[in-house]
Each structure stands twice: as structure tokens, then as C-alpha cells.
Amino acid sequence: MSLVVPKEISASGLLARAAVAGPAACPDLVVTIDGESKALAMAEREPGQTTKGHFDSLISCNGEIPADATSASVNGQSIPATMPKAVSSIATMGDTGCRVDSNGSQNCTSASGWPLNRNAQQIARSEPDLLILTGDYYYRLADCPKGDENKCGGSPPPPGDVDGAFLDSAAGWEDDFFEPIQPVFSSVPLIILRGNHEVCAEAGNGYMLYLDTQPGSAASCAPQPDSNGKLVAPRILETARSLELPLADDKKLRLAAVDTSNSLDIAVTPWWKRLAKQFEIAQTFAKGADDAILLSHRPVLGLMSKSMPKSDAPGWTPWLSLDATAGSRGKLDPYSLVLSSHEHLLQMVQVPTAPPQFIIGGGGTTLDPPKGYIKPKYGALARADGERWVEELKPYPKLKDRWLKVTWGHALLGHTDDGWQLEYRSPEGKTIQTCTVTTSGGSPTASC
């Protein structure tokens, strides 16, 4: 696959990344330059020693695609070798993995029960310029429950010898990500975010090894000994990053990404202040661009069902991802829209003074409750009694507009003369809903 990176990391803006059955040496990256084929050595990204061999069966190989390459392939599979000259179409989805936990399992053997592969096929057929994956790829966090063998029999169980330090393995990543999403690898460059399922204590080791693009990051989630010598997972916050992409008429699009994987949904915690610094960095990246989009796994403005767990907690509100909401407050003005997932549905939320929030969390995992999405009587960052969550943060105005559908799907985002058009599509490629974003004449406004 080809991963989109800043040109400081690769002059072409692309890294070649391969997950290869091990033990083996990394294959060559074969590129065409000036009509001639050249074989370039790929370097292995090595997991931390404290992961105790759980990632040895699928080695991670990395190589910079040269800026003058016109084609590229690894092990005979072609991958994108160039960035688009002008971005006009962007595909996006998140929350893709097949849920296996002690309470039951999705049907990981059924295309109707787990539609990730169908979503991937449809995205490949649409031939977008880029694909943004917004996190939560790994859901095999338990042994396949007794009685569910027809749904998840043979699913790789979590490692049991480093209890509580991580829950993923190479075999699990192959089943939950690389195999089902494979149709997009040869057709479209990928921008990949970390979700809360990829925090270090869950599937962070595999994410950092196989998908993260920062040099030297492969072992950053490896368990570390605590004061008693027990191996525990670190808690890391990735620095905000940005990408500049070409639009038509020599304009530039800035994508700014903030790591919201480690934060809370139903309350504001001290973590919001750390997130605020990252949203401030992202805002700096976005200012001055012709257009800008914020990427965040957790929505900065999203609505959840009152049927969700813990909705009976004191002070509960339907506004979720409150750490991310608090951290981003006052730092959203450069953006035309926000792309997220985290909720397992399709949703648009429009709040006055903020860019429209689009949630595309129907990549494949178990869907959220179908009902219970009430219209709140107060804005985000206000408690149920109307008081502020954080004294220094003014709550948002009341909700202006929303649209949602609890179903699987992905989205295609297209650039228009006066903004953007986002089309929600089913795993079969059928249009579910079309939303427009108008960026001229003041604050960005969405309608669905």
C-alpha cells in the first residue's frame, strides 16, 4: 500500500508499506523511472522486544517512493506511485474491524454480517484520488465466545502472556485489516488515523508497526515495566500533523489531523488540556490555506443514542467525545468541515459558529443502537442542567441541523466551486444521502 506523508518524510509524498509473511527479508520496492525499472531495498520496521514475538509472523516493510517514479509495485502488486495533480474526490470511512468480544461476535465469515470488504471494493471502483481511514481497525479483543464458532471460529485470540499491556497480534491484523481491505491497496493512496481501538493497551503495537508513518515509531507502544516490574502499556499522544494537497486552479487544501484516540466520551477530563495544545497546532497548520479539513477519530461535535451504555450516568448528555469537544473549542475557524468516525453510523451535525461535523463510522463493525437520538435542548459543552462542563469554555449554541442513519457505508467527498459535496454510500455503492457544504459567505453551512 501507499501511505500519504509530508514531503519531509518522502519527496514524492508517498511511502510504500508492505506487511509480509515472516520470517523473511523485506522484498524490493520496484519502481519505474524514466522508462526503466529499478529495484529499491525496503527497510524492516521492527516491533518492540517486549511484544514477545506476537508480530513476527507478519513483518512490516517500508520504502520511500521516489518523486520521479511513474509506477511502483511490491511482490508483484502494483501500488500508487504518484500523488494526484489536483484532488477532486476523497473517499473516507472508519470503524472497520469485526467485533469479537466476550459478549458475542459479529459474523466475521459473512459479507452481510461484516461488510468491510464490500466497502473496500466499492471505494476501489469509485477511483477516488485519496482514501482517508479515520481509525478503529481492530476489534478482535477476546477469544471467540463459545457457541459463536460459526461466526468467529479460528479468529486469533489476544496474547495472554502480557496481560493488560496489549491485545493485538500479527495474525489478528491480517484477519481484521489487511485481508478484507486489500482491494484499495493498488488503487488509491491512504491517509490513516489512529482510533481508540489502537491505543497502546489495545491494538497500538500493530498500528504503530504496520500503519503509522513517523520514522522510528514502530515500537513506541511496546510495553514498559512499571515500578513493580510489571509490563504495562504506555499512553502516548501523537503530535498533530498536516498535509498539503493540490486543488484545481492552483489552490491548496490543508488536511490537519489530531490524535483523539486517548480521550473520554461522556465527560470532560484533564486530558482535554493536552488535546487543546494539539488542536492549536493543527489550527496553525490550517490557517492561510485556500481550504482546510480537520481529521479526528473522535468527533468534535457528535450526537449519540440515549440507548448507549452509561447513558443513565448523572449529568449524561447526548453530546459525545467531550474531551475532543473541549480541546477543539475556539480552534475550528479555519476548517470547511470535520471528518471523523468513532460512532458506528453515518451522521452530519451542524452547530452555529462551527464547521459541519461528518461522521462516517459504518466501515464494518457492529452498528450503534438504531433509535434514541434525541435533539438536545442545550449546546455541546453544557451539562444536562445547562451549566458548563468547563468554567472557562463557553457552551456551543443549540443544534442547528442534523442528519443520521444507523447503517454501514462509506463516503465520497468532492470539491465544488463553492465548497464540498459529501455522498454517503452503502457497501453496494448505492447513494444513501448527499450533503453539500457551502463555504462562501461566512461560516461553512451544510445541508443534507
Secondary structure, 3 states (H helix, E strand, C coil): CEEECCCCCCCCCEEEEEEEECCCCCCEEEEEECCEEEEEECEEECCCHHHCCCCCCEEEEEEECCCCEEEEEECCEEECCCCCCCCCEEEEECCCCCCEECCEECCCCCCCCCCHHHHHHHHHHHCCCEEEECCCCCCECCCCCCCCHHHHCCCCCCCCCCCCCCCCCHHHHHHHHHCCCHHHCCCCCEEECCCHHHCCCCCHHHHHHHCCCCCCCCCCCCCEECCCCCEECCCCCCCCEEEEEECHHHCEEEEEEECCCCCCCCCCCCHHHHHHHHHHHHHHHHCCCCEEEEEECCCCCCECCCCCCCCCCCCCCCECCHHHHHHHCCCCCCCCEEEECCCCCEEEEECCCCCCEEEECCCCCCCCCCCCCCCCCCCCCECCCCCECCCCCCCCCCCCEEEEECCCCEEEEEEECCEEEEEEECCCCCEEEEEEEECCCCCCEEEC
